[in-house]
């Protein structure tokens, strides 16, 4: 088939496994008693088949991970806010996500304030800066080392006498 992506044998096996799973779960015949969902699942099944035929494993993974989200992103369904229980769950989810976002922002700010982050940024902007710093530190150590050795020898002499 022209236009099919080249996949590794492992990816090909995953593609077939995902396709079989998704086609069974979302086949339109399973929704024949729900006419309002039937068209949506016809579209979803068509998208699943297109992804399989073209070797688009990423789309199959996306559908398998969050089928309802995929359907919403395609514009094939609308969110229903009439169910109070679902609405309360969405509010809790929203609040949890807000707290998580705040936590991540605070951690990022702490990271940006650390000297390690500054060094990381500097090394990304200027190639070789870590080598320069290492050489500089090594030079300082070598300059201090002779004094350290002479002090150590003199302390040995004193302890022997």
Beta strands, then each sheet from edge to edge (+ up, - down):
end
